[in-house]
Amino acid sequence: MVHLERHRTDRIGWLRAAVLGANDGILSTASLVVGVAAAEARRSDILLAGVAGLVAGAMAMAAGEYVSVSSQADSERADLERERQELAADDEHEHNELAEIYIRRGLDQALARRVAEQLMAHDALGAHARDELGISDVLVARPVQAAVTSAASFAAGASIPLAMILVSPHDWIGPIVAVASLALLALLGAVSSRVGGAPPVKGILRVTCWGALAMAVTAGVGAVFGISL
């Protein structure tokens, strides 16, 4: 009988980018909208500010994720190249190094050496990448995937506060956007915790508390300065 196990590690890359993008899309756009609405701006000006925030934010998220994950990928490639050279220069030392890793993990010396020998005979670089450097196909950095996921999820999140602008009475744009956005942040926190296998309460409290604080601050700034765009 085949025993199938479901793990969530392979979701880390895209899940992180998607959750971060959607959270930022909702929070930053809603905060911007609430702040501009508090300044008693016209609906068209509030909408324009929100759209500008969506476009700028999505591009910033894509660029930031691409640069960040590309740096990680460059480091991984450099480590792999260094390991490849070490394997070519001193195979015996690398064999002993791998065996020592398995000994520290609980194998006896004889078994550890046999495991290291067989793994290196199959794929020496892959064995060292996985067990010495912590690099695997599942966790490898993917810059383009991270950038696209972040931009798309940011735009999706930001579109909700914009939709609220269109359907809300003018005098209630700020409160309705704030309440709807906090509800969506709570839902996002619950979903991301569920997908990641973590308790949902902590995720919900984390995003809603920070979201409420951000919108309260921007609303205060808009009300104090009273800028009409």
Secondary structure as UniProt FT lines:
FT   HELIX           9..11
FT   HELIX           12..38
FT   TURN            39..40
FT   HELIX           43..89
FT   HELIX           91..104
FT   TURN            105..106
FT   HELIX           109..131
FT   TURN            137..139
FT   HELIX           143..167
FT   HELIX           170..172
FT   HELIX           173..196
FT   HELIX           200..225
//
